[in-house]
Each structure stands twice: as C-alpha cells, then as structure tokens.
Amino acid sequence: MRRKGITAIISIVLMLLLLVAVFGGVYMWITKFQKKTQEQVSSGAGAATSKATGSVKYMFSVVSIADDGSGNVQITLKNDGNTEIRQQDASNLIVKLDGRVVGSTVANATALTGGNTNWEPGELLQFILNGVTWNDINDGRQHVFYFELSNLGSSISFNCGPLDVGDTAC
C-alpha cells in the first residue's frame, strides 16, 4: 500500500517536469521567432524595398515633399543605397499620387546635390511634379505618394497629410 502512494507522487513529479520542459521549449521557440521577426521589420523600416544585384543595393527615401514657393510640388529624394543610380535609371522614376500616375521632370532634374549626372549614394535628387499643384495636395485630405524605379526593383510609398491651410510641406 505504501508503494501506491509513492507511485502517484512520482507520476505527478514526472508530469510537472514534462510540463516545464514543454513550456521551456515553447518559450525558446517564441523568443527565437520574435527576434527573427523583429530583425526583419527593423531592417525594412521606413525605407524602400530594395533589390540586390550581387552585393549592390538600390534604395532611396523621401526627404521632403513641399511647395517650391510658386505653387508647384517639389520632391526631394535621397539615394540611401550603396551604389550610384544612373541618370537614365533615375529619369525612369514612376511617380503616383493616390494611385494615379503623375508626371515629373526627373529627366530634367539638375538638382543633384553633388552636381553629378548620376545619383550617388547619400546624394539628394530634387524635381517638380507636372500636372500637380501644391493646392492639390493641401486640401485637408491625406494623400499617398508612390515612387518606383521599376527597372531597378526599388520602390517606396509616403503618406502626406492631412495638411492645414498654409502648410508648405508634408
């Protein structure tokens, strides 16, 4: 009779040990999964999606979207990648405003901060949108700008607004 009581205690202890082992395994898996997910989110936060060609990455970000002082929408982008973007690639930039393709004068952009013909890493590119005025943007609604260098596989979207009357930048 005494053995039956000890057997029950041993069974309970073994079940508790098994339960602790299962919870430990689940905890380790969740921790590893969370760390991996956090690293993936951190590496892609705020910037563009990029396409790697060997060890070369094409990536850019929005520095500003603003009124150029004469009612036009001036956009400033920064080359955040580790290689230059050729002028002919930059001139193929697709710009969409709220899902609608709008024109830009990127092909004629001479406002590269280094004065180069190619868009070097860290350099800014400024251009004016055609067919869009600052009043179209400053209308109290939120707008989504989408920029894509489709031939390089790099794109970014940027939310602007809602702006208050008199605002001159997003």
N, C-alpha and C positions, 0 to 999 in steps of 0.2 A: 504494500500500500504506500509506503513512503516513496518508492520509485515513481509512481504515477504522478505525484506532486512535483517532483524534480523534473520529470519529462515535460510537464506543462510549462514550467519556468524556462527550461532550455528552449522550448519551442517559441515562446514569447520573445526571449532574448535574440534568437536567430532571426525571427521576423523583424524585430526592430533593427538589427544590423543590416538586413536586406533592404529595409525601407530607407535607412540612412544612406546606403550605397546607391540606391536608385535616385534619391534626391540629389546626392552629390554629383552623379553622372549628368542628370538633367541640368543642374546648376552650371556645371562646366560647359556643357553644350550651349546653353543660352548665353553665357558670358562670351564664349568664342564667337558665336553668331552675331551678338550685339556689337562686339569690337570690329568685326569684319564689315558689318553694315555701316557703322559709324565712319570707318575709314573711307568707304566708298562714297558716302554722302559728303564727307569733308573734302575729298579730292575733287568733287564736281560742283561744289557750292559756289554760286554767284557768278560763275564764269560761263564760258561757252562749252559746248560739246566739241570735242576735237577728234580729228582722225590722225592716227600716227602713220607716217610713211617712213619705215625704218625707225630711226630714233628722232625724227623730225616731227614736231607738233605744230599745227596751225591753230591758234586760239586768239580770240580777241574779246574785248569787253567794251561796254558803253561807259564813256566818261561823262558825257553830258548831252542833253537834248535841250536846246534853248532858242529863244528869239535872237536873231542876229542883229537886232536893232532896226531893221527895216521891214519887219513883219514876216520874214522867211524863217523856216525851221532849219537851224544849223545843228548838225550832229557831229560829235567828236567821239571817235573810237580809238582804242589803244590796242596795239599788237602785243598780246600777252604771251605769245608763243616763243619758241627758242630759235626761230628762223625767220628770214625775211619773207614777205609776201610780195610777189612780183606785181608791178603796176598793172599788167594786163589781167591778173587774177583779181586784184582789188577793184578794178573797173567793172568786173562782172558781179559786184555785190548786188544781191537781190534785197530790196527793202519793202517790207509790207507794213501797212498801218491798219490795224483792226482786221487783218485777213485779206486786205486789198493791196495788190502790188502798186507801189507808187514809184515814180521815177526819182533818180538822184543824179547829181552832177559829179559822181565819184570819178568818172572817166576824165573829167577836167580838174579834179582836185589837185591843187598845187600846195595845199596847206600841210604837207608833211613837215613835221617839226624839224627834222634834220636837213630838209632841203633835198633829200634824195628822190630818185624816181621810184625806188622800191620802198615798201613799208617795212622798216627794220624793227626788230624786237624792241619793245619799250617805246616806240615812236607813236605819235598821235596822228590820226587822219581826220581832217575836218571836211565836211561837204554840206551842201544845201539840198534839201528835198525839192523836187519840182512838183508843181501842182498841189502843194500843201502849204497853207499859211499858218502862222502862229495862232491866229484866231480859230482855225480848225481844231487845234489841239487844246486851246484854252477855252473850252466850252462847258466846264463843270463836270465832265464825264471822265471816266478812266479809259485810257487808250493803251493798246498793246502794240509795240513796235517789234518787228521780227527782222533780223539781219541774217543773211546766209551767203557764205562763199561756197556755193554748191560744188564747184569744181575742186575745192579743197576739203570738202566734207566738214566744214565748221559753221556753226550757227549759234545764235543767241536770241533770246526774247527779253524785252524790257517793258515793264509796266510804267506808265506815265499818268499821273493824275489820281483823282480829280484835282484840278488846279483852281485856285481862286482867281477872280478877276484881277488883273495886274501882275500876276506871276509871270516871270520871264524865263523860267527853267523848270524842268522836271526834277 
